[in-house]
Amino acid sequence: MKHERKNFADRLWAAVEAKHTAAVVGIDPHLDLLPSEYDDARDLRLARSIRAKRMGDFCCALIDVVAPLVPAVKPQSAFFEALGADGAVQWERVLLHARERSLLVIGDVKRGDIQSTARAYAAAFLEGAGDQSGAVCDAVTLSPFLGGDSIEPFLEVCARTNSGLFILVRTSNPGSSDFQRHGSPELSFQIAERVARWGERLIGECGLSAVGAVVGATHAGELADFRARMPRSLFLLPGYGAQGASAGELGAAFVRGLQGALVNSSRGISCAYKEERYSALPWREAARSATVAMIADLASIDGSS
């Protein structure tokens, strides 16, 4: 069944325009970092189904806090997978909850495998394996390490469903240089150029492609080089906030105003209640205040230069 919806890049453009921000909130439910209200999520004496549900309760509550403020959320699948089948139930619950709140959902799944397996992953995350439940992502993150044939099934599904991809190009973690900066031209530049070519098949009316790139905000000095190699690609910029990147360094990633890139904050929002400046607030109000502060910070970005 063909999904009657616009190209992902166009939907994202409209969502950013509507919310006046490029902020994305990562939904990373570290059990050890959840507010005390959810202590039972980490209580090993309880049934796993109960613990998973309480984790899901937190994720849905966080979504309710940020939904009026941001265009998208980025749930990290690993924390749900850690709780097995019960976690998978909560993963679908959280996806549906976000979609019901009119948020775009970027599944941070970082899959990358041989073509037959990639086809199954693409069906699972972007088509819901045909069950029509709506528990699917609008876009997912992918690793390109296995090459073009591992990406092709996702491109095919994106063309069919108007979904999106964010392919790992230059990641924000400290060890990213171990491989990504090797070669001549360096591996990350080679991947960037391939992302641009893959994206030519899925250009939206806004002029940007549904095939985007993950480029760490922690590598701000390299953003202009990556933008030159991927002029029509959406950028997903992790590393803002808890990992140290600031908005003033990110302008080169954007193509016009606040369009063309998304800036993600995960722990900086969900764990804001642990910060001294928000410590007097209930966790929900702390998360809301941190999101508002992030949006104000990003408002200074000028992507027109």
C-alpha positions in Angstrom: 0.0 0.0 0.0 1.4 3.4 -1.0 1.4 6.0 1.7 -0.1 9.2 0.4 2.1 11.7 2.1 4.7 14.2 0.9 8.5 13.6 0.6 10.1 13.5 4.0 12.2 16.6 3.3 9.1 18.6 2.5 7.3 17.3 5.6 10.3 18.2 7.8 10.6 21.6 6.2 6.9 22.3 7.0 7.3 21.1 10.5 10.3 23.3 11.2 8.4 26.3 9.7 5.4 25.5 11.9 7.4 25.2 15.2 10.0 27.9 14.3 12.9 25.7 15.4 15.3 23.0 14.2 15.5 21.5 17.7 14.9 17.7 18.1 14.6 16.0 21.4 16.3 12.6 21.7 14.3 10.0 23.7 17.0 8.1 25.3 15.5 6.4 28.5 18.7 5.5 30.4 17.1 3.6 33.3 19.7 4.9 35.7 18.9 8.5 34.8 15.1 8.5 35.0 13.5 10.7 37.6 12.7 9.2 41.0 9.0 9.0 39.9 10.1 6.1 37.7 12.2 4.2 40.3 10.2 1.0 39.6 11.6 1.0 36.0 15.0 0.0 37.4 13.8 -2.3 40.2 15.0 -5.7 39.2 12.6 -7.4 41.7 9.7 -6.4 39.4 8.6 -8.2 36.3 10.3 -7.0 33.1 6.9 -6.1 31.6 6.3 -3.7 34.5 9.7 -2.1 34.3 9.3 -1.7 30.5 5.9 -0.1 30.9 7.3 2.4 33.4 10.1 3.3 31.0 7.5 3.8 28.3 5.4 5.9 30.7 8.4 8.3 31.1 9.0 8.5 27.3 5.4 9.3 26.7 5.4 11.9 29.4 8.5 13.5 28.0 6.9 13.6 24.5 3.9 15.4 26.0 6.2 18.0 27.4 8.1 18.7 24.2 5.4 18.1 21.6 4.1 21.7 21.5 7.7 23.0 21.1 9.6 20.9 18.6 9.0 19.4 15.2 10.5 16.0 15.8 11.7 13.5 18.4 14.4 10.8 18.0 13.8 7.7 20.1 16.9 5.5 20.6 16.0 1.9 20.0 18.8 0.3 22.1 17.1 1.2 25.4 13.9 -0.5 24.4 15.7 -3.5 22.9 17.5 -4.0 26.3 14.2 -5.0 27.8 13.4 -7.6 25.1 9.9 -8.2 23.9 8.4 -6.0 26.6 10.7 -3.2 25.4 9.6 -3.7 21.8 6.0 -3.2 22.9 7.0 0.1 24.5 8.9 1.1 21.4 5.8 0.8 19.3 3.8 2.6 22.0 6.2 5.5 22.1 6.3 5.8 18.3 2.5 5.9 18.1 2.3 8.4 21.0 4.7 10.7 19.2 2.8 10.4 15.9 -0.5 11.1 17.7 1.1 14.3 19.0 1.9 15.3 15.4 5.6 14.9 15.8 7.9 13.5 13.1 9.7 10.4 14.5 13.4 9.8 13.6 14.2 6.2 14.8 17.8 6.2 16.0 18.4 2.6 15.1 21.8 2.8 13.3 21.2 -0.4 11.3 23.6 -1.6 8.5 23.6 -5.1 7.2 23.6 -7.2 4.0 20.9 -6.5 1.5 18.4 -9.3 2.5 18.6 -8.3 6.1 18.5 -4.6 5.3 15.3 -5.2 3.4 13.8 -6.7 6.6 15.0 -3.8 8.7 13.5 -1.3 6.2 10.2 -3.1 6.4 10.2 -3.2 10.2 11.0 0.5 10.8 9.5 2.3 7.8 6.6 0.1 6.7 5.6 -1.6 10.0 6.0 -5.0 8.2 2.6 -4.3 6.5 0.5 -4.4 9.7 -0.8 -0.8 9.2 -0.5 -0.2 13.0 1.1 3.2 12.4 4.0 2.2 14.7 6.7 3.2 12.2 9.3 5.9 11.9 9.3 8.8 9.5 13.1 8.4 9.1 15.8 6.2 10.5 19.6 6.4 11.1 21.8 4.0 9.2 25.4 2.9 9.1 26.9 2.7 5.5 29.9 0.5 6.4 28.6 -2.4 4.3 28.3 -0.3 1.2 25.6 0.7 -1.3 23.8 -2.6 -1.5 23.1 -2.4 2.2 21.4 1.0 1.7 19.5 0.2 -1.5 16.5 -1.5 0.3 16.0 1.5 2.4 16.1 3.8 -0.6 13.4 1.6 -2.2 11.2 1.8 0.8 11.7 5.5 1.1 10.6 6.0 -2.5 7.5 4.0 -1.8 6.5 5.5 1.6 8.1 9.0 1.5 10.2 8.2 4.5 13.7 9.5 5.2 17.2 8.4 6.0 20.1 9.9 8.0 23.3 8.1 7.1 26.3 8.2 9.5 28.9 10.4 7.9 30.9 12.0 10.8 29.7 11.0 14.2 30.0 13.0 17.4 31.7 10.4 19.6 35.3 10.8 20.7 36.5 7.7 18.8 34.9 8.8 15.5 38.3 9.7 14.0 39.6 6.1 14.3 38.2 5.3 10.9 36.2 8.2 9.6 39.2 10.5 9.0 41.4 7.8 7.3 42.1 7.7 3.6 42.5 10.3 0.9 40.0 11.7 0.5 39.1 10.7 4.1 36.4 8.1 4.5 33.8 10.6 5.9 34.1 12.7 2.7 33.7 9.6 0.5 30.6 8.7 2.4 29.3 12.3 2.1 29.6 12.2 -1.6 27.8 8.9 -1.8 25.0 10.3 0.4 24.6 13.2 -2.0 24.3 10.8 -5.0 21.9 8.5 -3.2 19.8 11.6 -2.3 19.4 12.7 -6.0 16.6 10.1 -6.2 14.5 11.6 -3.4 14.5 15.3 -3.9 11.5 17.1 -2.5 9.7 20.3 -3.6 11.8 22.2 -1.1 14.9 21.4 -3.0 16.3 19.1 -0.3 16.6 15.3 -0.3 15.0 12.8 2.0 18.4 11.1 2.2 20.3 13.0 4.9 23.5 12.7 6.9 24.4 12.4 10.6 27.2 14.9 11.2 28.3 15.6 14.7 27.8 19.1 16.1 31.0 18.4 18.0 32.9 18.8 14.6 31.7 22.3 13.9 34.8 23.3 12.0 34.1 20.6 9.4 30.5 21.5 8.8 31.2 23.8 5.8 33.1 21.1 4.1 30.3 18.6 4.6 27.7 21.1 3.4 29.7 21.7 0.2 29.8 18.0 -0.5 26.1 17.5 0.4 24.3 20.7 -0.7 20.9 19.1 -0.8 21.1 16.8 2.1 19.4 17.2 5.4 21.8 17.2 8.3 21.1 15.6 11.7 23.5 17.2 14.2 24.0 15.2 17.5 26.3 16.5 20.2 24.6 19.7 21.2 24.3 20.3 25.0 25.6 17.4 27.0 28.4 16.6 24.5 29.5 20.3 24.4 28.5 21.7 21.1 26.9 25.2 21.0 24.5 26.8 18.5 26.9 29.6 17.5 29.1 27.0 15.8 26.5 25.3 13.6 25.4 27.9 11.1 27.3 26.3 8.2 25.1 23.2 8.4 22.0 25.1 7.5 20.8 26.1 4.0 18.3 28.9 4.8 17.5 30.3 8.2 16.8 27.3 10.3 16.2 24.9 7.4 18.3 22.0 6.2 19.5 20.7 9.5 18.2 19.4 12.8 20.0 19.8 16.2 19.5 17.0 18.7 19.6 17.2 22.4 18.9 14.1 24.5 20.2 14.0 28.0 20.2 17.9 28.0 16.4 17.7 28.0 15.4 14.5 29.7 18.0 15.0 32.5 17.7 18.7 32.8 16.3 18.2 36.3 19.8 17.2 37.4 21.3 20.5 36.3 21.8 23.1 39.0 19.9 25.8 37.2 16.8 23.6 37.0 17.2 21.6 40.2 14.3 23.4 42.0 11.9 22.4 39.3 9.9 19.2 38.8 11.4 17.1 36.1 8.7 17.9 33.5 9.1 21.7 34.0 12.9 21.3 33.9 12.7 19.5 30.6 10.3 22.1 29.2 12.6 24.9 30.4 15.6 23.3 28.9 13.8 22.8 25.6 12.7 26.5 25.5 16.3 27.5 26.3 17.6 25.4 23.5 15.1 26.8 21.0 16.1 30.4 22.0 19.8 29.4 21.6 19.2 28.0 18.1 17.2 31.1 17.0 20.6 32.8 16.7 21.6 30.5 13.8 21.7 32.2 10.4 21.9 29.6 7.6 21.8 32.2 4.8 25.5 32.9 4.7 
